[in-house]
Amino acid sequence: MRDIWHHPLSREILLILIVKISLVFAIWWLFFRAPETAPLSPEQVSQAMLQSRPAVDQHKE
């Protein structure tokens, strides 16, 4: 079993797996982890929507 880790191809495959697992974890951590603060209430969302400015239409003639 120890001879398998001395093979160059085994080391490359292990390195690639470590990199892939690290990247998957980084993507999860950036996009899918739970936020530190509590989710917004419906009142907070509606208040933020009503206070935002409408988008400027730059395609007017």
C-alpha positions as CSV (number, residue, x, y, z in Angstrom):
1,M,0.0,0.0,0.0
2,R,2.9,2.4,0.7
3,D,4.3,1.9,-2.8
4,I,1.2,3.5,-4.3
5,W,2.2,6.9,-2.8
6,H,5.6,6.8,-4.3
7,H,4.2,6.6,-7.8
8,P,4.3,10.0,-9.5
9,L,0.8,9.6,-11.0
10,S,-0.7,8.8,-7.6
11,R,0.9,12.0,-6.2
12,E,-0.5,14.1,-9.1
13,I,-4.0,12.6,-8.6
14,L,-3.9,13.3,-4.9
15,L,-2.7,16.9,-5.5
16,I,-5.6,17.5,-8.0
17,L,-8.1,16.1,-5.6
18,I,-6.9,18.3,-2.8
19,V,-7.1,21.4,-5.1
20,K,-10.6,20.5,-6.3
21,I,-11.9,19.9,-2.8
22,S,-10.4,23.2,-1.7
23,L,-12.0,25.0,-4.6
24,V,-15.4,23.4,-3.9
25,F,-15.2,24.5,-0.3
26,A,-14.2,28.0,-1.2
27,I,-17.1,28.3,-3.6
28,W,-19.5,27.0,-0.9
29,W,-18.0,29.4,1.7
30,L,-18.4,32.4,-0.6
31,F,-21.9,31.7,-2.0
32,F,-23.8,29.2,0.1
33,R,-22.8,29.6,3.8
34,A,-25.4,30.9,6.2
35,P,-25.2,34.7,6.7
36,E,-24.0,36.0,10.0
37,T,-27.0,38.2,10.5
38,A,-30.6,37.1,10.7
39,P,-32.5,37.1,7.4
40,L,-34.4,40.2,6.5
41,S,-38.0,40.5,7.5
42,P,-40.6,41.2,4.8
43,E,-41.0,44.7,6.2
44,Q,-37.3,45.4,5.8
45,V,-37.3,44.1,2.3
46,S,-40.4,46.2,1.3
47,Q,-38.9,49.3,2.9
48,A,-35.6,48.8,1.0
49,M,-37.5,48.3,-2.3
50,L,-39.6,51.4,-1.8
51,Q,-36.6,53.6,-0.9
52,S,-34.5,52.5,-3.9
53,R,-34.4,54.8,-6.9
54,P,-35.8,53.5,-10.2
55,A,-33.4,52.5,-12.9
56,V,-32.7,55.2,-15.5
57,D,-33.8,54.2,-19.0
58,Q,-30.9,55.0,-21.2
59,H,-32.6,53.8,-24.4
60,K,-35.0,56.7,-24.7
61,E,-35.1,58.5,-28.0
